[in-house]
């Protein structure tokens, strides 16, 4: 399966964006700034992309 370089770069950027958001959500939840429960998908970013 061949995927164009630009598509691969786009997919990678999306995975990084998801990881960055999740890391921030984890920190904010730990600090008590997000009420309720936070379910993180760290390590599974590619599933969403």
Backbone bond lengths (Angstrom), bond angles and torsions (degrees), N, CA, C in turn:
res aa  C-N    CA-C-N  psi(-1)  N-CA   C-N-CA  omega(-1)  CA-C   N-CA-C  phi
1 X - - - 1.455 - - 1.527 108.34 -
2 X 1.307 116.19 120.18 1.459 121.34 179.33 1.523 109.66 -103.86
3 X 1.320 114.49 128.09 1.461 120.56 176.96 1.519 107.10 -119.91
4 X 1.322 116.23 133.56 1.460 120.67 -178.59 1.524 111.02 -60.74
5 X 1.318 114.74 147.05 1.464 122.08 -178.13 1.533 111.70 -54.06
6 X 1.323 117.51 -45.78 1.465 120.93 -178.48 1.526 111.37 -62.30
7 X 1.313 117.13 -37.71 1.462 121.16 178.15 1.527 110.12 -66.18
8 X 1.326 116.94 -41.70 1.463 120.83 178.18 1.528 111.13 -62.25
9 X 1.327 115.98 -42.12 1.467 120.48 178.88 1.520 110.14 -63.71
10 X 1.328 117.08 -42.73 1.465 121.32 178.01 1.527 110.88 -61.13
11 X 1.316 116.94 -43.45 1.464 121.15 179.42 1.529 110.70 -63.24
12 X 1.325 116.21 -42.75 1.464 121.01 179.14 1.528 110.93 -62.24
13 X 1.325 116.70 -44.06 1.468 120.62 179.21 1.526 111.34 -60.82
14 X 1.316 116.75 -39.92 1.467 120.33 177.74 1.522 111.10 -64.21
15 X 1.327 116.74 -40.88 1.465 119.77 178.74 1.525 111.23 -64.13
16 X 1.330 116.53 -40.12 1.465 120.71 177.74 1.527 110.50 -65.05
17 X 1.334 117.52 -40.83 1.463 121.63 178.67 1.530 110.48 -61.35
18 X 1.314 116.20 -43.78 1.466 120.44 178.78 1.523 110.20 -63.29
19 X 1.334 117.55 -45.14 1.465 121.37 -179.48 1.529 110.58 -61.69
20 X 1.329 116.55 -43.02 1.462 121.06 179.81 1.525 110.70 -62.14
21 X 1.330 116.91 -44.46 1.458 120.96 178.27 1.523 110.71 -61.33
22 X 1.313 117.09 -44.61 1.461 120.87 -177.56 1.524 111.65 -65.88
23 X 1.320 117.31 -39.08 1.462 120.11 177.45 1.524 110.23 -62.81
24 X 1.317 116.47 -41.27 1.468 120.48 178.58 1.523 110.80 -66.73
25 X 1.330 117.01 -42.53 1.465 120.88 178.73 1.524 110.54 -60.92
26 X 1.335 116.87 -40.47 1.464 120.73 178.63 1.524 110.87 -61.87
27 X 1.326 116.71 -45.20 1.463 121.08 -179.97 1.526 111.48 -64.26
28 X 1.329 116.54 -44.63 1.464 120.54 -179.35 1.527 110.93 -65.41
29 X 1.320 117.39 -38.79 1.465 121.20 178.23 1.524 110.12 -65.67
30 X 1.326 116.79 -44.40 1.464 121.30 179.49 1.524 111.40 -62.53
31 X 1.326 116.59 -30.86 1.465 121.16 179.38 1.526 111.91 -83.07
32 X 1.329 117.11 -1.28 1.458 120.84 179.25 1.514 114.41 81.56
33 X 1.311 117.16 14.14 1.463 120.78 -177.86 1.527 113.09 -88.03
34 X 1.332 116.68 -12.21 1.463 121.33 177.10 1.523 107.22 -119.52
35 X 1.327 117.38 114.52 1.469 119.08 -179.63 1.530 111.35 -76.77
36 X 1.294 115.52 161.33 1.461 119.79 176.05 1.510 111.92 87.40
37 X 1.315 115.76 -133.61 1.461 121.68 -174.67 1.519 110.02 -132.19
38 X 1.308 116.21 144.23 1.461 121.62 177.72 1.525 108.08 -122.11
39 X 1.324 116.50 121.41 1.467 121.48 177.09 1.518 107.91 -103.53
40 X 1.319 116.56 114.83 1.457 121.35 -176.22 1.527 111.52 -98.49
41 X 1.309 115.21 149.96 1.463 122.05 -179.80 1.520 111.52 -115.86
42 X 1.313 117.36 33.04 1.460 120.61 -179.01 1.525 110.59 -55.36
43 X 1.318 115.09 130.35 1.453 120.95 -178.48 1.513 113.44 91.03
44 X 1.326 116.75 -4.05 1.461 120.62 -178.75 1.526 111.72 -123.20
45 X 1.321 116.50 23.33 1.455 121.55 -176.25 1.526 112.62 -59.64
46 X 1.316 117.10 -34.41 1.467 120.42 -177.45 1.521 111.83 -63.58
47 X 1.317 117.16 -26.40 1.470 120.60 179.09 1.523 111.08 -60.21
48 X 1.315 116.24 -37.56 1.461 121.00 -177.69 1.527 112.06 -78.68
49 X 1.316 116.38 -22.56 1.462 120.73 -176.85 1.505 109.04 -90.83
